[in-house]
């Protein structure tokens, strides 16, 4: 059988640890037998990032701008322990943070629903999509360890030589810590537009939440930009589509989400989205059952799994022990990228293949064949727990 042709390459970003193992299995068993894959490959494994002084991450983001579509494996964001383990030159920043900042995108994360994997929150009947702002805040902060008594100030010096503005952060009587964060009106506007457009495209209500009652300038700026854009550009379109835009405080949003039935988009600032997306995905069943797509207002798309590199399973794998690692989100990252590539290139065969691949995954799980994380929580009777390789082979057979 002839393979499905691709007109334009997609950017392929390889990663770390167990997800790197899964990455190759998915390519070998599910993609390459059926698709004449064209990819612009970048190795974002931690060792190679260190060897290139993280230039490979920046190169991958620039390639995504050229090609329009990327698929990314999970990667390590090193802490002090990782610096020692890998002998790194320095504690490199999150590759996801670097790529998101360069692409100026919004991350949309949604659970993959299958029969037999029931949400832990009994009221949830429909998916909840998390929209996470992908620029600034704590992920682009500057931190300082305060050694002794002294004053920390926030200073703005106008580029035109005007009078500086100053705000006292704190008068320290002894040691402590301080940090400075920032964001940009242009990035917040891009975030808001991406959320409004995604809501219209999927015909879902949009919620947005910050803590503007406490952060009266920083968070309030987010609230104002969202509201101004909604009033000036989206209110009529939302009303015509029969959907709503709703703003509330982040703590109120959390309380409402837990009592809702789902079926909406929840837009969050960067840190809130980081935390809440893990909460929502875990409550829907598993972190490995969560899609993640970075959508840029410039027309660039990056697909990845929402989870990390599965370090514990990787160490078992290195010892030659069997693992049962869930590969669903990684498979859906590939299917999402291939579908978008087919959509942009007007290649319906590629889009249809992505649909069939996802259906094969879901049908495999609903038939009772699944990895250990799902077997422990499924309501299906007598599930068959498969190894990492075994699950991918079962999907390949069904595909």
C-alpha positions as CSV (number, residue, x, y, z in Angstrom):
1,X,0.0,0.0,0.0
2,X,1.4,3.4,-1.0
3,X,2.2,5.8,1.8
4,X,0.3,9.1,2.3
5,X,2.3,12.0,0.9
6,X,3.2,15.2,2.7
7,X,3.6,18.5,0.7
8,X,5.4,20.5,3.5
9,X,7.6,19.3,6.3
10,X,6.6,19.7,9.9
11,X,9.1,20.6,12.7
12,X,10.0,17.6,14.8
13,X,11.4,18.3,18.3
14,X,12.7,15.2,20.1
15,X,12.9,15.1,23.9
16,X,14.1,13.3,27.0
17,X,13.8,10.1,29.0
18,X,10.9,7.8,28.7
19,X,9.0,10.0,26.4
20,X,12.0,9.9,24.0
21,X,11.7,6.1,23.9
22,X,7.9,6.4,23.3
23,X,8.5,9.0,20.6
24,X,10.6,6.6,18.5
25,X,8.1,3.7,19.0
26,X,5.2,5.9,17.9
27,X,7.1,7.0,14.8
28,X,8.3,3.5,13.9
29,X,5.0,1.6,14.6
30,X,2.2,4.2,13.9
31,X,3.5,6.9,11.6
32,X,6.2,5.7,9.2
33,X,4.4,2.6,8.0
34,X,1.6,4.8,6.6
35,X,3.0,8.3,6.1
36,X,5.9,9.4,3.9
37,X,7.0,11.6,6.7
38,X,8.7,14.9,6.0
39,X,10.1,16.5,9.1
40,X,12.7,19.1,10.0
41,X,14.3,17.4,13.0
42,X,15.7,19.1,16.1
43,X,17.1,17.2,19.1
44,X,15.9,19.0,22.2
45,X,17.2,16.3,24.5
46,X,18.9,17.9,27.6
47,X,22.4,16.9,26.6
48,X,22.1,18.4,23.1
49,X,20.6,21.6,24.5
50,X,23.6,21.9,26.8
51,X,26.1,21.2,24.0
52,X,24.5,23.9,21.9
53,X,24.1,26.4,24.7
54,X,20.3,26.0,24.1
55,X,20.6,27.4,20.6
56,X,18.9,24.3,19.3
57,X,15.7,25.3,21.1
58,X,15.8,28.7,19.5
59,X,16.5,27.1,16.1
60,X,13.5,24.8,16.5
61,X,11.2,27.8,17.3
62,X,12.4,29.7,14.2
63,X,11.8,26.6,12.1
64,X,8.3,26.5,13.4
65,X,7.8,30.0,12.1
66,X,9.0,28.9,8.7
67,X,7.0,25.7,8.4
68,X,4.0,26.6,10.5
69,X,3.5,23.3,12.3
70,X,5.6,21.5,14.9
71,X,5.3,18.4,17.1
72,X,7.3,18.3,20.3
73,X,8.3,15.5,22.7
74,X,8.4,16.2,26.4
75,X,11.6,17.7,27.6
76,X,13.5,18.2,31.0
77,X,13.5,21.6,32.6
78,X,16.6,21.2,34.7
79,X,16.8,21.9,38.4
80,X,19.9,21.7,40.6
81,X,19.8,17.9,40.8
82,X,19.6,17.7,37.0
83,X,22.5,20.0,36.6
84,X,24.6,17.6,38.6
85,X,23.1,14.5,37.1
86,X,23.9,15.6,33.5
87,X,26.9,17.7,34.2
88,X,25.3,20.8,32.7
89,X,27.0,24.1,32.0
90,X,24.2,25.9,33.7
91,X,20.5,25.5,34.8
92,X,18.9,26.0,31.4
93,X,15.5,27.6,31.1
94,X,12.4,25.7,30.2
95,X,12.4,24.9,26.4
96,X,8.6,25.2,26.4
97,X,8.9,28.7,27.9
98,X,11.5,29.7,25.3
99,X,9.4,28.4,22.4
100,X,6.2,29.8,23.7
101,X,7.7,33.3,24.1
102,X,9.2,33.2,20.6
103,X,6.0,32.1,19.0
104,X,3.8,34.4,21.2
105,X,1.1,31.7,21.5
106,X,-1.6,30.5,23.7
107,X,-1.6,26.9,25.0
108,X,-4.9,25.1,24.8
109,X,-5.1,21.8,26.8
110,X,-8.1,19.5,26.6
111,X,-8.7,16.0,28.1
112,X,-9.1,13.0,25.8
113,X,-12.3,11.3,26.9
114,X,-12.9,7.6,26.6
115,X,-15.5,5.3,27.9
116,X,-14.5,3.5,31.1
117,X,-12.3,6.4,32.4
118,X,-14.6,8.5,34.5
119,X,-13.8,12.0,35.8
120,X,-13.1,12.1,39.5
121,X,-15.4,15.2,39.7
122,X,-18.8,13.5,39.3
123,X,-20.5,16.6,37.8
124,X,-18.0,16.8,34.9
125,X,-19.7,15.4,31.8
126,X,-18.0,17.4,29.0
127,X,-14.3,18.3,28.4
128,X,-12.9,21.5,30.1
129,X,-10.3,23.1,27.8
130,X,-7.5,25.1,29.6
131,X,-6.2,28.1,27.7
132,X,-2.9,29.2,29.2
133,X,-1.1,32.4,28.4
134,X,2.3,31.4,27.3
135,X,4.4,34.6,27.9
136,X,5.8,36.4,30.9
137,X,4.9,36.3,34.6
138,X,7.1,34.1,36.8
139,X,8.4,32.2,33.7
140,X,10.3,35.4,32.6
141,X,11.0,36.8,36.0
142,X,14.2,38.2,37.5
143,X,15.0,37.0,41.1
144,X,17.3,38.3,43.8
145,X,18.5,36.9,47.1
146,X,18.6,39.7,49.6
147,X,21.6,39.2,51.8
148,X,20.9,41.8,54.5
149,X,18.9,44.9,55.5
150,X,18.2,47.3,52.7
151,X,15.7,48.6,50.2
152,X,14.3,47.0,47.0
153,X,12.7,49.3,44.5
154,X,10.9,48.8,41.2
155,X,12.3,51.4,38.7
156,X,11.1,52.4,35.2
157,X,13.4,54.5,33.2
158,X,11.8,56.0,30.1
159,X,13.7,55.4,26.8
160,X,13.2,59.0,25.9
161,X,15.1,60.3,28.9
162,X,12.1,61.3,30.9
163,X,11.7,61.2,34.7
164,X,12.0,57.7,36.1
165,X,9.1,56.1,38.0
166,X,9.8,54.3,41.3
167,X,7.8,52.0,43.6
168,X,9.1,50.6,46.8
169,X,8.9,46.8,46.8
170,X,10.0,46.3,50.4
171,X,12.2,47.8,53.1
172,X,14.2,44.7,54.3
173,X,15.2,44.5,57.9
174,X,17.2,41.3,57.2
175,X,17.7,38.6,54.6
176,X,14.9,37.6,52.2
177,X,14.1,37.2,48.5
178,X,12.6,39.4,45.8
179,X,11.5,39.0,42.2
180,X,10.3,41.1,39.3
181,X,7.8,40.0,36.7
182,X,6.5,41.6,33.5
183,X,4.1,41.2,30.7
184,X,3.3,43.1,27.5
185,X,0.0,44.6,26.3
186,X,0.7,43.1,22.8
187,X,1.1,39.6,24.2
188,X,-2.0,39.9,26.4
189,X,-4.0,41.1,23.4
190,X,-2.7,38.1,21.4
191,X,-3.7,35.8,24.2
192,X,-7.2,37.3,24.4
193,X,-7.7,37.1,20.6
194,X,-6.6,33.5,20.5
195,X,-9.1,32.6,23.3
196,X,-12.0,34.5,21.7
197,X,-11.3,32.9,18.3
198,X,-10.9,29.4,19.7
199,X,-14.2,29.8,21.6
200,X,-15.9,30.8,18.3
201,X,-14.3,28.0,16.3
202,X,-15.4,25.4,18.9
203,X,-18.6,27.1,19.9
204,X,-17.8,26.9,23.6
205,X,-18.3,29.5,26.4
206,X,-15.1,31.3,27.5
207,X,-14.2,31.9,31.1
208,X,-11.3,34.2,32.2
209,X,-10.0,34.6,35.7
210,X,-7.3,36.6,37.5
211,X,-6.9,38.2,40.9
212,X,-7.5,41.8,40.0
213,X,-8.8,42.7,43.5
214,X,-5.3,42.1,44.9
215,X,-3.2,42.9,41.8
216,X,-4.8,46.2,40.9
217,X,-2.5,47.1,38.1
218,X,-0.9,43.8,36.8
219,X,-3.8,41.5,36.8
220,X,-6.3,44.3,36.3
221,X,-4.5,45.0,33.0
222,X,-5.4,41.5,31.8
223,X,-9.0,42.0,32.8
224,X,-9.3,45.3,31.0
225,X,-7.7,44.1,27.8
226,X,-10.0,41.1,27.6
227,X,-13.1,43.2,28.3
228,X,-12.1,45.9,25.8
229,X,-11.5,43.4,23.0
230,X,-14.7,41.6,23.8
231,X,-16.8,44.8,23.7
232,X,-15.2,46.2,20.6
233,X,-14.7,43.0,18.5
234,X,-16.3,39.9,19.8
235,X,-19.6,40.6,21.7
236,X,-21.8,40.6,18.6
237,X,-20.1,37.5,17.2
238,X,-20.4,35.6,20.6
239,X,-24.1,36.5,20.7
240,X,-24.6,35.3,17.2
241,X,-22.9,32.0,18.0
242,X,-24.9,31.6,21.2
243,X,-21.9,31.5,23.5
244,X,-20.9,33.7,26.4
245,X,-17.8,35.4,27.8
246,X,-17.5,35.3,31.6
247,X,-15.0,37.0,33.9
248,X,-14.5,36.2,37.5
249,X,-11.8,36.0,40.2
250,X,-9.5,33.0,40.0
251,X,-10.6,31.6,43.4
252,X,-14.2,31.9,42.4
253,X,-13.5,30.3,39.0
254,X,-11.9,27.3,40.8
255,X,-15.0,26.9,43.0
256,X,-17.3,27.2,40.0
257,X,-15.3,24.7,37.9
258,X,-15.6,22.0,40.5
259,X,-19.4,22.3,40.4
260,X,-19.8,22.7,36.6
261,X,-20.6,20.0,34.0
262,X,-17.8,21.2,31.8
263,X,-18.0,22.0,28.1
264,X,-16.2,25.4,28.2
265,X,-12.8,27.1,27.8
266,X,-11.1,28.3,30.9
267,X,-8.5,31.0,30.1
268,X,-5.8,31.5,32.7
269,X,-2.6,33.5,33.2
270,X,0.6,31.6,32.7
271,X,1.2,30.2,36.3
272,X,-2.6,29.6,36.9
273,X,-2.8,27.7,33.6
274,X,0.3,25.7,34.5
275,X,-1.2,24.5,37.8
276,X,-4.9,24.2,36.8
277,X,-4.2,22.3,33.6
278,X,-2.6,19.5,35.6
279,X,-5.5,19.6,38.1
280,X,-8.1,19.3,35.3
281,X,-6.2,16.6,33.4
282,X,-5.6,14.5,36.5
283,X,-9.2,14.9,37.6
284,X,-10.4,13.7,34.1
285,X,-8.3,10.5,34.6
286,X,-4.7,10.9,33.7
287,X,-2.1,13.5,32.8
288,X,-1.2,11.3,29.9
289,X,-4.8,11.8,28.5
290,X,-4.4,15.5,27.9
291,X,-3.7,17.2,24.5
292,X,-1.7,20.4,24.4
293,X,-1.5,22.7,21.4
294,X,0.2,26.1,21.1
295,X,-1.7,28.4,18.9
296,X,-0.1,31.6,17.7
297,X,-2.0,34.5,16.3
298,X,0.7,34.6,13.5
299,X,-0.6,31.2,12.2
300,X,2.0,28.9,13.9
301,X,1.0,25.7,15.7
302,X,2.9,23.4,18.0
303,X,1.5,20.1,19.3
304,X,2.9,18.3,22.4
305,X,1.9,16.0,25.3
306,X,0.8,17.9,28.4
307,X,2.9,15.7,30.7
308,X,6.6,15.5,31.6
309,X,9.3,13.0,30.7
310,X,8.2,10.2,33.0
311,X,11.5,9.9,34.8
312,X,10.6,7.0,37.1
313,X,9.7,4.8,34.2
314,X,12.8,5.8,32.3
315,X,15.0,4.6,35.2
316,X,13.2,1.3,35.2
317,X,13.6,1.0,31.4
318,X,17.4,1.6,31.8
319,X,17.5,-1.3,34.3
320,X,15.8,-3.5,31.7
321,X,12.6,-3.7,33.6
322,X,9.2,-3.7,31.9
323,X,7.2,-0.4,32.0
324,X,3.6,0.4,31.3
325,X,3.8,4.0,30.2
326,X,0.8,5.8,28.7
327,X,1.6,7.1,25.2
328,X,-1.8,8.5,24.4
329,X,-1.0,12.2,24.7
330,X,2.2,11.7,22.6
331,X,0.2,9.9,19.9
332,X,-2.4,12.7,19.9
333,X,0.4,15.3,19.6
334,X,1.5,13.5,16.4
335,X,-2.1,13.2,15.1
336,X,-2.8,16.8,15.9
337,X,0.2,18.0,14.0
338,X,-0.4,15.8,11.0
339,X,-4.0,16.9,10.9
340,X,-3.1,20.6,11.0
341,X,-0.4,20.0,8.3
342,X,-3.0,18.3,6.1
343,X,-5.4,21.1,6.7
344,X,-2.9,23.9,5.8
345,X,-1.6,22.0,2.8
346,X,-5.1,20.8,1.7
347,X,-4.1,17.2,2.0
348,X,-7.4,15.4,3.1
349,X,-5.7,12.0,3.1
350,X,-3.3,13.2,5.9
351,X,-6.2,14.6,7.9
352,X,-8.2,11.4,7.5
353,X,-5.2,9.4,8.7
354,X,-4.9,11.5,11.9
355,X,-8.6,10.8,12.6
356,X,-8.1,7.1,12.1
357,X,-5.1,7.1,14.3
358,X,-7.0,8.7,17.2
359,X,-9.9,6.4,16.7
360,X,-7.6,3.4,16.9
361,X,-6.2,4.7,20.2
362,X,-9.7,5.2,21.7
363,X,-11.1,1.9,20.4
364,X,-8.1,0.1,21.9
365,X,-8.7,1.5,25.3
366,X,-12.5,1.0,25.2
367,X,-11.9,-2.6,24.2
368,X,-10.2,-3.1,27.6
369,X,-6.5,-2.9,26.4
370,X,-4.7,-0.1,28.2
371,X,-1.6,0.9,30.2
372,X,-1.3,0.5,34.0
373,X,-2.3,4.0,34.9
374,X,-5.7,3.6,33.2
375,X,-6.2,0.0,34.3
376,X,-6.1,1.1,37.9
377,X,-8.9,3.6,37.5
378,X,-11.1,2.2,34.7
379,X,-14.7,1.1,35.3
380,X,-14.4,-1.5,32.5
381,X,-14.5,-5.1,33.7
382,X,-11.3,-7.1,33.5
383,X,-9.0,-4.7,31.8
384,X,-5.8,-6.0,30.1
385,X,-2.8,-4.2,31.3
386,X,-0.2,-3.8,28.5
387,X,3.4,-2.8,28.5
388,X,4.6,0.5,26.9
389,X,5.4,-1.4,23.7
390,X,2.4,-3.6,24.0
391,X,-0.1,-0.8,24.0
392,X,1.5,0.8,20.9
393,X,1.5,-2.5,19.1
394,X,-2.2,-3.0,20.0
395,X,-3.0,0.4,18.5
396,X,-0.9,-0.4,15.4
397,X,-2.8,-3.7,14.9
398,X,-6.1,-1.9,15.1
399,X,-4.9,0.9,12.9
